[in-house]
Amino acid sequence: MKKVLGIAGSPRKGGNTHILVSQILKGARAAGARTELVSLSNLRVKECDGCHTCWDTEVCWISDGMKRIYKKLMDSDCIILATPMYWFGPTVPMKAFIDRLVYFCCPKNEDKIKGKEVVLATVFAGDDPGDATPLLKMLKMTTDYLGMKLKGKILAPGVGEKGAIKKKKRKLKEAFNLGRSIGKSS
Ligand SMILES: Cc1cc2nc3c(=O)[nH]c(=O)nc-3n(C[C@H](O)[C@H](O)[C@H](O)COP(=O)(O)O)c2cc1C
């Protein structure tokens, strides 16, 4: 059974990001996958301090919620990175999470993430999908660098208020279908 892990990077609990990624996970479950959603706002992931201890010891010395997330990442087949757009980039919790992925950028640890599937998801208030280009490029370059395989992306423009995405039925359907496609065992 395929394991799909959603990482939601919004500080706003139960907001548009959470709804979007939950919908993707629902689709994945419908295809038979086992799913889990991690909300970074509950975990207070600290910033990487660049000590690189993890490259020698295979353990990050920072004691926080990321310890559990590393294990979940390694146990997953497919990872959904979902963040609202904040100033054309990811939120602080999502950036802190991404920085801590430096753990995987060394010969001892790289195989622990290389080859895993990834899906990119973002929500934002503006109507122009092109506004998401820098954010999606940054996420893609990061996951490419880690050797992950991009399986899909979804962007939801025009959602500013909390829960506004609930009215975007077509977008929610797209998210469900994306989840169904990644949830299938290959
Ligand atoms: C600090 C901050 C920065 C934001 N920057 C942008 C932006 O650059 N472009 C945009 O379209 N929306 C921007 N937004 C709006 C959010 O992306 C939007 O409200 C989104 O739905 C929030 O998702 P959430 O409900 O999951 O928290 C910003 C919101 C905040 C609070």
The ligand as a Gaussian input file, in Angstrom:
#p B3LYP/6-31G(d) Opt

LIG

0 1
 C        2.026000      37.602000       5.366000
 C        1.168000      37.282000       4.179000
 C        1.690000      37.403000       2.901000
 C        0.918000      37.094000       1.797000
 N        1.470000      37.221000       0.547000
 C        0.693000      36.982000      -0.533000
 C        1.219000      37.152000      -1.854000
 O        2.394000      37.472000      -2.059000
 N        0.391000      36.924000      -2.905000
 C       -0.906000      36.544000      -2.731000
 O       -1.626000      36.376000      -3.735000
 N       -1.430000      36.339000      -1.501000
 C       -0.661000      36.546000      -0.403000
 N       -1.173000      36.341000       0.852000
 C       -2.533000      35.765000       1.016000
 C       -2.506000      34.269000       1.348000
 O       -1.708000      33.540000       0.433000
 C       -3.941000      33.719000       1.335000
 O       -4.713000      34.375000       2.318000
 C       -4.024000      32.232000       1.528000
 O       -5.342000      31.786000       1.286000
 C       -3.638000      31.801000       2.956000
 O       -3.725000      30.408000       3.052000
 P       -4.180000      29.669000       4.402000
 O       -5.657000      29.919000       4.573000
 O       -3.854000      28.257000       4.211000
 O       -3.373000      30.287000       5.499000
 C       -0.425000      36.647000       1.959000
 C       -0.955000      36.534000       3.264000
 C       -0.176000      36.850000       4.355000
 C       -0.767000      36.718000       5.749000

